[in-house]
Amino acid sequence: MVDTSNGGAAAAAQGRRQIMISAQYVKDLSFENPRAPHSLLQQQGPPPEVQINVDVKAGTLAPEIYEVTMTLRADAKQGTDSVFMAELVYGAVVTLANTAPEDVSAALMVETPRLLFPFARSILAEVTRDGGFTPLLLNPIDFNEIYARRAATPPEGSTATV
């Protein structure tokens, strides 16, 4: 459960888990339009094929205070030609209160990105629109599925025990 109400003090007194976002920010933003202005003049035909990559990382800043970064990368191609590339690293400073140690990872890697996603989605839509293209509107992302997939994959250089 995520408590974003103003009654946070009451929730803390009751011992419910809280995710408090102290700050949200663009950590890095890049947009490339390598064929401009030609790509803008030749927008007939099928829309470009867009590949989206998502990554979420978290690090500790202080006890119960974390930085969560979500990286969204969009690569649009028309055939073999690159139409545009956009990359956004969107961050937040997050405080977790009343969170059991076994729940910290899911709170940071699933719940926090779910809260940040609408803001990051809006930024990517605006930057692609400002780049001369139809705004890129990302579909909702299942961060729980990404988290489960990552948990099932052993880190590089390690071996999984069966």
C-alpha positions in Angstrom: 0.0 0.0 0.0 1.2 3.5 -0.8 0.0 6.3 1.4 0.2 9.6 -0.4 -2.5 11.4 1.7 -1.8 14.3 4.0 -2.7 12.0 6.9 0.8 10.4 6.7 1.4 11.0 10.4 -1.7 9.0 11.3 -0.6 6.3 8.9 2.9 6.2 10.5 1.4 6.0 13.9 -0.6 3.0 12.8 2.5 1.3 11.4 1.3 1.2 7.7 4.0 1.3 5.0 4.6 4.7 3.5 6.4 5.7 0.3 7.1 9.4 0.4 8.6 11.1 -2.6 10.6 14.2 -1.5 11.8 15.2 -4.9 11.4 14.3 -8.6 13.8 15.4 -11.3 15.1 14.9 -14.8 18.6 13.5 -14.2 19.4 13.1 -17.9 17.5 13.8 -21.1 18.7 13.2 -24.6 16.8 13.6 -27.9 18.5 12.9 -31.3 16.9 13.6 -34.7 19.8 12.5 -36.9 18.1 12.9 -40.3 16.5 16.3 -39.6 15.1 18.1 -41.6 14.7 15.3 -44.1 13.0 13.0 -41.6 10.4 15.7 -40.9 9.7 16.3 -44.6 9.2 12.6 -45.4 6.6 11.6 -42.8 4.4 9.9 -45.3 3.9 6.1 -45.2 3.8 3.8 -42.2 4.8 5.2 -38.9 8.3 4.3 -37.6 8.8 1.2 -35.6 9.6 2.2 -32.0 11.5 0.0 -29.6 11.2 0.9 -25.9 13.6 -0.1 -23.2 13.0 0.4 -19.5 15.4 0.1 -16.6 14.9 0.9 -12.9 17.7 1.3 -10.3 17.7 2.2 -6.7 20.4 3.2 -4.3 20.6 4.2 -0.6 21.2 7.8 0.3 20.6 7.5 4.1 18.7 5.2 6.4 15.2 4.8 4.9 16.1 7.4 2.2 16.7 6.2 -1.4 17.2 7.4 -4.9 15.2 5.6 -7.5 16.0 6.2 -11.2 13.9 5.1 -14.1 15.5 5.0 -17.6 13.2 5.1 -20.6 14.9 4.8 -24.0 12.9 5.0 -27.3 14.6 4.1 -30.6 12.4 4.9 -33.7 13.5 3.4 -37.1 12.0 3.4 -40.6 13.5 0.4 -42.2 17.2 0.7 -41.3 17.2 4.5 -40.9 17.1 5.9 -37.5 14.3 8.4 -37.2 14.8 9.6 -33.6 16.3 8.4 -30.3 15.1 9.6 -26.9 16.5 8.7 -23.6 15.2 9.9 -20.2 16.6 9.2 -16.8 14.0 10.3 -14.3 14.8 10.2 -10.6 13.2 10.6 -7.3 14.3 10.8 -3.7 12.1 8.4 -1.7 11.6 7.8 2.0 10.3 4.5 3.1 8.6 4.4 6.5 7.3 1.4 8.3 8.7 -0.9 5.6 9.8 -4.4 6.5 13.3 -5.2 5.1 11.9 -7.9 2.8 9.5 -5.3 1.3 12.0 -2.5 0.6 13.1 -3.9 -2.8 9.5 -4.2 -4.2 8.6 -0.7 -2.8 11.6 0.8 -4.6 11.5 -1.2 -7.8 7.7 -1.6 -8.4 5.7 0.9 -6.4 8.0 3.9 -6.8 8.3 3.6 -10.6 4.6 3.2 -10.8 4.2 6.6 -9.2 6.9 8.2 -11.3 5.8 6.8 -14.7 3.1 9.3 -15.6 5.6 12.2 -15.2 8.3 10.4 -17.3 5.7 9.5 -19.9 4.6 13.1 -20.3 8.2 14.3 -20.7 8.9 11.8 -23.5 5.7 12.8 -25.2 6.6 16.4 -25.1 10.2 16.0 -26.2 9.2 13.9 -29.3 6.5 16.4 -30.1 9.0 19.3 -29.8 11.3 17.2 -32.0 8.8 17.5 -34.8 7.1 14.1 -34.5 3.8 12.8 -33.3 4.0 12.6 -29.4 5.2 9.3 -28.2 2.6 8.0 -25.8 3.9 5.1 -23.9 1.4 2.4 -22.7 1.4 1.7 -19.0 4.3 -0.5 -17.9 3.9 -3.5 -15.6 6.8 -2.8 -13.2 5.9 -5.9 -11.2 6.6 -8.1 -14.2 9.9 -6.4 -14.9 10.8 -6.9 -11.2 9.9 -10.6 -11.3 11.8 -11.1 -14.5 14.9 -9.4 -13.1 14.6 -11.5 -9.9 14.5 -14.7 -11.9 17.7 -13.8 -13.9 20.9 -14.2 -12.0 23.3 -11.2 -12.1 26.1 -11.3 -14.6 29.1 -13.4 -13.5 27.1 -15.4 -11.0 25.6 -18.9 -11.4 22.1 -20.0 -10.5 21.7 -23.0 -8.3 19.0 -25.4 -9.2 
